Amino acid sequence: PQFEHFVLPGDMMANSVQHIVQDSLGFLWFASEGGLHSYDGRSMVTYKFDPLNENCISDDYVEWIYMDRKGKMWLGHYGGGLTSFNRSTGTFKRFRHNPDDPHSLSDDWVSMIVEDRQGQLWVATHNGLNRFDPATGKFKRYYHDSKNPRSLSHNLVRSLYVDSRGTLWVGCGFPWMDNGDMGGGLNRFDPKTESFTRYLHQPGNANSLIDNRVRAIFEDSKGNFWVGTMGDGLHLMNREKGTFTRLRNRNNAVPAKPFLKDNPRNAFGQVTFVFEDNRGWLWIGSFDGGLNIFDPKTKEMK
């Protein structure tokens, strides 16, 4: 692969890109710590927060972008809640946590957004999972309950994914937990009972998650279900059995290190995303560990 260095307009924060999507018109959208940027192939437009303008994004720190089935854009902000953007009218609407409203967003630190088959939006935050009904404009919150094993495994929700079967998967845990709290886990949501099945690290069980802090969830074109965690953990999950096969590195080493070369700077070793290209190769992102390509046919990293 050949890479071209592309600089967004603005300072260092504007070039700290968290997420990229392409819309149906071919526009590229960049979520950065310094605002939202759109690129039409020729020119760049930047959207930033303006305290004097109610028709703008909720916060400059944009962590996630999601395009729903109706073409509306949703922005998740780190500390700034949720923003919807109607591109046809050029209007923005903000959703923030309101401690006096139980039907508001549970927390303003938003990690990810997905849409299920029923058109409901799911919003991952640092304090609970939210289901948003566009028809009513209300949020329903889901929290961890230490007395209920069918509740969410952890309140810090970091990743969401809806698979080809329509099942919602929820990844919890954060790499830099305070007070030594390394909780998290992978959760499968049951819409009939509105409860969760948890999948957690089990010491001594090589078929469990290598680490509870889950960031990457992805289903490839062959139906393989991949889960990326902290601890250099890339797993292939058997959803029927609820077991995990840890992807080993080229030297067949344990614990699972999906990276071609050990990076001495990679103290955290977190898999951040998995993506499949049109050749069937998996592109694996890692925190401070570079970009890696895995060929499922040869079982080799490139």
N, C-alpha and C positions, 0 to 999 in steps of 0.2 A: 504493500500500500504506500501511496505517496500522499503527503500532507502539505496543505497550503496554510500558511499562517494568516488568519483572518482577525482583524482588530475591529471591535465595535466602537462606535463613537462614545466618548466619555472617559472617565478616569479608571483606576484599577478596579473599583467596585462594579462598574458597568461591564467590565471584561471578565468578571468572575461569574461564568455562566453555569447555571444549575440544571437547565433543561432546555431541549430544543424540540419543536414540532413543526410539521409542514401541513398547511391547510389544503382544502380542496382546490384552491386556485393556484397552488404552487408557492404561496408566500411562506417564508421561513419566519418562525417566531422564536425569540431567544428570551428565556427567563434569566435574569441576572440579579445580583445584589444591588444593582444601580438602576433598576427599572425594567420595563418590558420593551423589547425591540422587535420591529418587523422589517423584513427585507424582501423586496420584490425582484431582486436580481440586479437592480441598478442603484436604488437609493434606500436609505435607512430612515425609519421613523421611530422615535423613542417616546414612550409614555412613562411619565413620572408622577409621583404624588405631589399635589399642590394643596396646602391647607386652606387656601382661599377659593378653591374650586371643588364643588361637590361632585362634579362629573369627571372623576379621574380615578385611577387605581387607588386601592386602600393603603398601599405601602410600597416603597421602592424595592424592598427585598422580595423578589418573586422566586419561590422555590419550585413551583410546579405549574404547568399549563395543561389544560384538558379541553378538547373540543367535543361537545356532546353531539348527539345524533341530529339535532336541529341546527347545528352550526354555531351555537353560542359558545363563547370561550369562557373558561373558568380559570381563575388564577388563585393559587394558594400562596399565602405570604407567611414568612417567618416573623411572627409577632404582629402581623397586620390583618389577620383574618382571611376572608374570602372575597374575591371580586368577580362579578360576572360582567362580560363585555359583549354587547350586541353590536357586531361590526357593521351591520346594515344601517343602523341608526346612529352609530358612534357614541352610544351611551353606556355608562358604567353603573353598576349597583354594588354597594358594599354590604357585607355581612360580617358582623363582629360579635364577639362574646358579650352577653349582657347578663350579669349575675342575678338580675331580677326577673329574667325571662327564661324559664326552663326549656323553651322551644327555640332558643337561639343557639348559635354555635357553641360547643362546649369549651373551646379554647381558641385563642388567636394564632397559635403556632401551628400552621398547617403544613403537612409533609407531602400529601398526595391526594389525588381526586380520581375517581372512576365512576362509570355509569353502568347500572345493571340492565338486564333485559326488560325490566318493567319501567325504565326511564327514571329510576330513582338515582340520585347522586350520593355517593359515599365519600366522606371527607375524613381523612386521617389527621389527627391532631396530637399534640403532646399531652393531652389530657382527655382521652377518650375517642371513640369512633362515633361518627355522626352519619345519619341517613337523612338526606334533604329531599323533601317532596316539592318539586317545582310548582305544583298546582296550588298548594297551600302556603308555600314560603316558610314552612316550619321544619325544624330539625328534630330528630329523635336521637337521643344519646345512648351509647352503650359503654359500660364501664366494667372494670375488673371488680369482682366481689370475692374476697378471700374465703367466704363461706359457701360459695357456689362454684363447683368445678366446671359448670357449663357456661360460665361467664367468660368474658374476654380475659386472656391470659395476663395482660398488662395494659395499663392505661396509656403508655407512651406508644402510639401507633405510628409506624414509620413507612409501611408499604401496603398497597392494595392491589388485587388482581382479580379479574373475572375471567374464568377459563372458558373453554369451548362448550362446556356443559352448563354454563350459566352459574357456576358456583363461585361465590365470593370468598377470597382468601385474604387473610389479614396478617401482616407481619409486624411484630412488636419488638421493642427494645432499641436502645440508642448506644452507639459506640462509646460515648463519653458520659456514662451515667455517674451521678454524684453518690457519695456515701457508699461506694462499693456495690451499688445495686446493679447487678448484671442480669436482671430479669428480662423477659421478652417472650419469645415463642411464636410459632406459626398457628393460626386459627382457621378453621373451616366453618363458615356460617351456614346454619340450617334455617331457611326462611319460614318453615312451618312452625317451628318451636321458638324461633328467634333466639337461638342459643348457639354456642360455639363448641367445636371439638378442638382440643389443644394438642399440639405436637411440640414436645420439649426435649431438650438435651437430657439424656440419661447416662450418668457416669458408668462406664464399663460396657455400654451398648453401642457397638460400632454402626448399628443400623438406625440410630437416632441422629438428630441434628448435632453437629460438632459444637455449635454455639447457639444460644437462644436469641441473639440479637440479629433479627432478620431484616434485610434491606431489599434484596432482589428476588422477584418471583416472576417466572416466565414459562409459557407453554409453547414449544416449537411446532413446526408444521407436521411433525410425525406424532404429535401427542405426548412427547416427552415433557415432563414437568420438572423445571429446574428451580432450586431454592438456593439463594446466596446469603451467607451470613458473615459475621465477624469470625476471626480466627482462620482466615484463608479458606472459608468453607464454601465450596460449591457442591451441591447435592442433586442427585436425580431421585425424585420421589415416586414411589409406587402408591398412588392415591387409594387403591383398593385395600392394600394391606397397611397403609400408614407407615411405611418404612422408607429409609433413605440410604442410597448408595453414595458414598463420598467420592468425588472425583479426585484421583491421585495425580501427582505431577509426573513429569517424564521419567523421574527416577523411582517411581512407585513409592514415594515417601509418604509417611503418616506423621502428623495430621495432613488432611487434604489441602494441598497447595495447588490451585489451578494455574499458577503463574510459571512461565517458562524459566525465569531466573529469579532467585531470591534477591530482593532488594533490601540492602541493609538499612535503608531509610524507612522501609515499610513496617514500622513498629505496630501498626494497627491491623493490617491485613484484612481488610473488609471488602467483600464482593459487593459492588454498588449497583450493577445492572447486568442483564443478559439480553442480547438481541440477536436475531437470526437474519442473515442476508439471503439473497436469492440463490446462493449456492448451497445453502444448508449449513454454512459455517456459523458458529456462535461467537459473537463478539462479547467479551467479558471485561467489564470495567472494574477497577479496584482502587480503593483509596490509597494514594501514594505508591501504587504498585504497577502503574502503567495500564495500557490497553492490550488485551490478549485475544488471540483467535484460536478457537478450538474446533478441530475437524472431527465430527462424530464418527466418520467412516474409518479414519486411521487412528483415532483416539490420541491425536497428537496436538500439542500447542504449536502455533506458528508465530 
